[in-house]
Amino acid sequence: MHLEESAALTLERSADLLVLDEALQKLATIDPRQSQIVELRFFGGLTMEETAHVLDIAPSTVYKDFDLAKLWLLREFKSKNWA
């Protein structure tokens, strides 16, 4: 990989992270728990069970909210032509 290609990939990833951050902030205003679940799972690396323990909710709630959050984020990304 050439330096120019590396720089382009770095800029693209930075832009992707900005879009993700914006989407998570928006999700947090709509459903704070779903946003927390996404952050704990993706950025914290927690399992579903660990996430349930940290948030003091049932694992089934984590599974449901995580699925809903992923669908919401996908729709948000598509609206920004990101996905």
C-alpha positions as a Markdown table, in Angstrom:
| # | Residue | x | y | z |
|---|---|---|---|---|
| 1 | Met | 0.0 | 0.0 | 0.0 |
| 2 | His | 1.3 | 3.4 | -0.9 |
| 3 | Leu | 1.3 | 6.4 | 1.4 |
| 4 | Glu | -1.4 | 8.1 | -0.6 |
| 5 | Glu | -3.7 | 5.1 | -0.3 |
| 6 | Ser | -3.0 | 4.9 | 3.5 |
| 7 | Ala | -3.8 | 8.6 | 3.9 |
| 8 | Ala | -7.1 | 8.2 | 1.9 |
| 9 | Leu | -8.1 | 5.2 | 4.1 |
| 10 | Thr | -7.3 | 7.1 | 7.2 |
| 11 | Leu | -9.4 | 10.0 | 6.1 |
| 12 | Glu | -12.3 | 7.7 | 5.1 |
| 13 | Arg | -12.2 | 5.9 | 8.5 |
| 14 | Ser | -12.1 | 9.3 | 10.3 |
| 15 | Ala | -15.2 | 10.4 | 8.4 |
| 16 | Asp | -16.9 | 7.1 | 9.1 |
| 17 | Leu | -16.2 | 7.5 | 12.9 |
| 18 | Leu | -17.6 | 11.0 | 12.8 |
| 19 | Val | -20.8 | 9.7 | 11.2 |
| 20 | Leu | -21.0 | 6.9 | 13.8 |
| 21 | Asp | -20.4 | 9.3 | 16.6 |
| 22 | Glu | -23.1 | 11.6 | 15.3 |
| 23 | Ala | -25.6 | 8.7 | 14.9 |
| 24 | Leu | -24.9 | 7.5 | 18.5 |
| 25 | Gln | -25.4 | 10.9 | 19.9 |
| 26 | Lys | -28.7 | 11.2 | 18.1 |
| 27 | Leu | -29.7 | 7.7 | 19.3 |
| 28 | Ala | -28.8 | 8.7 | 22.9 |
| 29 | Thr | -31.4 | 11.5 | 22.7 |
| 30 | Ile | -34.0 | 9.0 | 21.4 |
| 31 | Asp | -33.2 | 6.0 | 23.6 |
| 32 | Pro | -30.3 | 6.4 | 26.0 |
| 33 | Arg | -30.2 | 2.7 | 27.0 |
| 34 | Gln | -29.9 | 1.5 | 23.4 |
| 35 | Ser | -27.0 | 4.0 | 22.9 |
| 36 | Gln | -25.3 | 2.7 | 26.1 |
| 37 | Ile | -25.7 | -0.9 | 24.9 |
| 38 | Val | -24.1 | -0.2 | 21.6 |
| 39 | Glu | -21.2 | 1.6 | 23.3 |
| 40 | Leu | -20.7 | -1.1 | 25.8 |
| 41 | Arg | -20.8 | -3.9 | 23.2 |
| 42 | Phe | -18.8 | -2.2 | 20.4 |
| 43 | Phe | -16.4 | 0.0 | 22.3 |
| 44 | Gly | -16.3 | -1.7 | 25.6 |
| 45 | Gly | -16.1 | -5.2 | 24.1 |
| 46 | Leu | -18.7 | -6.5 | 26.7 |
| 47 | Thr | -20.8 | -9.6 | 26.0 |
| 48 | Met | -24.5 | -9.5 | 26.1 |
| 49 | Glu | -24.5 | -10.9 | 29.6 |
| 50 | Glu | -21.8 | -8.5 | 30.8 |
| 51 | Thr | -23.8 | -5.6 | 29.4 |
| 52 | Ala | -26.9 | -6.8 | 31.1 |
| 53 | His | -25.0 | -6.9 | 34.4 |
| 54 | Val | -23.5 | -3.5 | 34.0 |
| 55 | Leu | -26.9 | -1.9 | 33.2 |
| 56 | Asp | -28.8 | -4.1 | 35.7 |
| 57 | Ile | -31.3 | -5.3 | 33.2 |
| 58 | Ala | -32.2 | -8.7 | 31.8 |
| 59 | Pro | -30.1 | -10.2 | 29.1 |
| 60 | Ser | -33.2 | -10.6 | 26.9 |
| 61 | Thr | -33.7 | -6.8 | 27.1 |
| 62 | Val | -30.1 | -6.3 | 26.0 |
| 63 | Tyr | -30.7 | -8.6 | 23.0 |
| 64 | Lys | -33.9 | -6.8 | 22.0 |
| 65 | Asp | -32.5 | -3.3 | 22.5 |
| 66 | Phe | -29.2 | -4.2 | 20.7 |
| 67 | Asp | -31.2 | -5.5 | 17.7 |
| 68 | Leu | -33.4 | -2.4 | 17.6 |
| 69 | Ala | -30.3 | -0.1 | 17.9 |
| 70 | Lys | -28.5 | -1.8 | 15.1 |
| 71 | Leu | -31.6 | -1.4 | 12.8 |
| 72 | Trp | -31.9 | 2.2 | 13.8 |
| 73 | Leu | -28.2 | 2.9 | 13.1 |
| 74 | Leu | -28.4 | 1.1 | 9.8 |
| 75 | Arg | -31.4 | 3.3 | 8.7 |
| 76 | Glu | -29.5 | 6.4 | 9.9 |
| 77 | Phe | -26.4 | 5.4 | 7.9 |
| 78 | Lys | -28.4 | 4.8 | 4.8 |
| 79 | Ser | -30.1 | 8.2 | 5.1 |
| 80 | Lys | -26.6 | 9.7 | 5.1 |
| 81 | Asn | -25.5 | 7.5 | 2.1 |
| 82 | Trp | -22.9 | 5.9 | 4.4 |
| 83 | Ala | -23.9 | 2.2 | 4.2 |
